[in-house]
Amino acid sequence: MIVYLLCFILLLVGLYGVLTKRDLIKIILSIGILGYAVNLLLILFAYRNNSIYPILSKGKEISPMVDPLPQALVLTSIVIELGTTAMLVALAVKLFEKYNTFDITEIRRLKG
Amino acid sequence: MPVEYWLIFILIVMIIASIAALEMDDILSSIVAIGIVGLGVSLSFLFLQAPDLAIVQFLFEIFALIILVKAFLGKDYHKQAPSRINKILAGLTIITLTAIFIFSVSVFELLPPFGEPLMTTAQYYLDNGAKDTGAANLVSSIILDYRAYDTLGEITVLFTAILGAFTILRIKSKSKKENSELSNATK
């Protein structure tokens, strides 16, 4: 259970960054941390003691395997995370070109 | 040494690295610290018997590092000292998150202990995956056969995100356009 709790602490660290940081770069990094924590939590739920990876091979006797379903879901989720990170970075770069700052309080003040 | 102790060690390193990434002033250092967190995730996927995921996570980490460094390095931004109200808000957030953590302990106690999978639906895939699809790798048999429509939808999301990023990067900002028009007019 302590593994689950540590993973949850990682998620809370990401949440703390999203809520309190004023720097756009730090906010993007904390969204990344949130994604890591969620992916890792899903894979932790799938683990089974004394079992092997879910790949069949010839000449290997049947042994218990870990749950392949969360692995399949997380595989696509990681790739999508890369796409969303690229989009966030593009937005941040455009905002920097327009306002010349990464501080979100400044950006809110400079309207139009 | 059982897997659980390795995982606890890696997770503690990851928590420390993520806190360092959020609190450091230098942008390059915090991006590198995020790299430590991502490689830790990749390593723990290896310990959790998910080799495909470990490879994908490793590649993701390297691409993300390249994108972040290319985009943010050399942008001089001036960090302002946090004002007093910001410090109060950060303190309140920490207190709230700690309270959430303390209350969540009893929720995590309801889960089965580490090492017993939460979901039991996948037993069908393990038993019949090779017979139904002919794939040796059961993860890819799920992605590309049992849940192919899911994958199609997720690829649509990925395509839209990349398209959005390119569209955003191509828009010229208003002031720049005016400047170029002015310079054209003076020519």
Contacts between the chains, C-beta under 8 A, distances in Angstrom:
chain1	res1	chain2	res2	distance
A	1	B	108	5.8
A	1	B	109	6.7
A	1	B	111	7.2
A	1	B	113	6.2
A	1	B	114	6.4
A	2	B	4	8.0
A	2	B	8	6.3
A	3	B	4	6.1
A	3	B	7	5.2
A	3	B	8	6.2
A	3	B	11	6.8
A	3	B	114	5.2
A	4	B	108	5.1
A	4	B	111	6.6
A	4	B	114	6.9
A	5	B	101	8.0
A	5	B	105	6.8
A	5	B	108	5.9
A	6	B	8	6.4
A	6	B	11	4.0
A	6	B	12	6.8
A	6	B	15	6.8
A	7	B	11	6.3
A	8	B	101	6.9
A	8	B	104	6.3
A	8	B	108	7.1
A	9	B	15	5.7
A	9	B	101	6.8
A	10	B	11	6.7
A	10	B	14	6.0
A	10	B	15	5.5
A	10	B	18	6.4
A	12	B	97	4.9
A	12	B	100	6.9
A	12	B	101	6.0
A	13	B	15	6.3
A	13	B	18	5.0
A	13	B	19	6.0
A	13	B	22	7.1
A	14	B	18	7.0
A	15	B	97	6.5
A	16	B	22	7.4
A	16	B	93	6.0
A	16	B	94	6.7
A	16	B	97	5.7
A	17	B	18	8.0
A	17	B	22	4.6
A	19	B	93	5.1
A	20	B	86	7.6
A	20	B	89	6.4
A	20	B	90	4.5
A	20	B	93	5.2
A	21	B	22	6.7
A	22	B	82	7.6
A	22	B	86	7.1
A	23	B	77	7.6
A	23	B	79	7.3
A	25	B	27	6.0
A	25	B	30	7.6
A	25	B	68	7.9
A	25	B	72	5.5
A	26	B	22	6.0
A	26	B	30	7.1
A	28	B	68	7.7
A	29	B	21	5.8
A	29	B	22	7.1
A	29	B	30	6.3
A	29	B	31	7.4
A	29	B	34	5.2
A	29	B	68	7.9
A	30	B	22	6.3
A	32	B	34	6.1
A	32	B	37	7.9
A	32	B	38	7.7
A	32	B	64	7.0
A	33	B	18	4.9
A	33	B	21	7.6
A	33	B	34	7.4
A	33	B	37	6.3
A	36	B	14	7.7
A	36	B	37	6.0
A	36	B	38	6.4
A	36	B	41	4.9
A	39	B	41	6.9
A	39	B	57	7.9
A	40	B	41	5.6
A	40	B	44	6.2
A	40	B	45	7.9
A	43	B	44	7.8
A	43	B	45	6.3
A	43	B	48	5.2
A	43	B	50	5.9
A	43	B	53	6.8
A	44	B	7	7.7
A	44	B	48	6.9
A	44	B	114	7.0
A	45	B	111	7.9
A	45	B	117	6.8
A	45	B	118	4.4
A	45	B	119	7.3
A	46	B	48	7.5
A	46	B	117	5.6
A	46	B	118	7.6
A	46	B	119	7.4
A	47	B	3	7.6
A	47	B	48	5.0
A	47	B	49	7.1
A	47	B	114	7.0
A	47	B	115	6.2
A	47	B	117	6.9
A	48	B	115	6.4
A	48	B	116	6.8
A	48	B	117	5.2
A	49	B	115	3.7
A	49	B	116	7.4
A	51	B	49	6.7
A	52	B	49	6.0
A	53	B	49	4.3
A	53	B	50	6.7
A	53	B	51	5.6
A	54	B	49	7.9
A	54	B	126	6.8
A	54	B	137	7.4
A	54	B	138	4.1
A	54	B	139	6.0
A	55	B	51	7.8
A	55	B	136	6.0
A	55	B	137	4.9
A	55	B	138	6.9
A	55	B	139	7.8
A	56	B	130	5.4
A	56	B	136	4.7
A	56	B	137	7.8
A	56	B	138	7.1
A	57	B	136	6.6
A	65	B	49	7.9
A	65	B	126	5.6
A	65	B	138	7.4
A	66	B	48	7.1
A	66	B	49	4.7
A	66	B	50	7.2
A	66	B	117	7.4
A	67	B	117	4.6
A	67	B	119	6.1
A	67	B	122	4.7
A	68	B	122	5.8
A	68	B	125	5.8
A	68	B	126	6.8
A	68	B	129	7.6
A	68	B	138	4.5
A	68	B	139	5.0
A	68	B	142	5.8
A	69	B	119	6.5
A	69	B	121	6.7
A	69	B	122	4.2
A	69	B	125	6.6
A	69	B	142	6.3
A	70	B	119	7.3
A	71	B	50	5.1
A	71	B	52	6.9
A	71	B	53	5.8
A	71	B	139	5.0
A	72	B	139	5.2
A	72	B	142	4.0
A	72	B	143	4.8
A	72	B	147	6.6
A	73	B	150	7.9
A	74	B	50	8.0
A	74	B	53	6.0
A	75	B	52	6.3
A	75	B	53	5.9
A	75	B	56	5.9
A	75	B	139	6.7
A	75	B	143	6.5
A	76	B	143	7.0
A	76	B	150	7.6
A	76	B	151	6.1
A	76	B	154	4.3
A	76	B	155	7.9
A	77	B	154	7.8
A	78	B	53	7.2
A	78	B	56	5.3
A	78	B	57	5.9
A	78	B	60	5.3
A	79	B	56	6.9
A	79	B	60	7.3
A	79	B	154	7.8
A	79	B	158	6.0
A	80	B	154	6.0
A	80	B	157	5.6
A	80	B	158	5.2
A	80	B	161	7.0
A	81	B	60	6.9
A	82	B	60	5.3
A	82	B	63	5.9
A	82	B	64	6.4
A	83	B	157	7.4
A	83	B	158	4.6
A	83	B	161	3.5
A	83	B	162	5.3
A	83	B	165	7.5
A	84	B	161	5.3
A	85	B	64	5.7
A	85	B	67	6.8
A	85	B	68	8.0
A	86	B	67	5.8
A	86	B	161	7.0
A	86	B	162	6.7
A	86	B	165	4.7
A	87	B	161	5.0
A	87	B	162	7.7
A	87	B	164	5.1
A	87	B	165	4.3
A	87	B	168	7.1
A	89	B	67	5.7
A	89	B	68	6.7
A	89	B	71	4.7
A	89	B	72	7.7
A	89	B	165	7.7
A	90	B	71	8.0
A	90	B	164	7.8
A	90	B	165	4.3
A	90	B	166	7.8
A	90	B	168	4.4
A	90	B	169	5.0
A	91	B	168	5.9
A	92	B	71	7.2
A	92	B	72	7.8
A	93	B	71	5.4
A	93	B	169	7.2
A	94	B	168	5.7
A	94	B	169	7.2
A	94	B	171	7.0
A	94	B	173	7.2
A	96	B	75	5.9
A	96	B	77	7.6
A	97	B	173	5.4
A	97	B	176	7.6
A	98	B	173	5.2
A	98	B	175	7.6
A	101	B	77	6.2
A	101	B	78	7.7
A	102	B	75	7.5
A	102	B	77	4.8
A	103	B	77	7.5
A	103	B	80	6.7
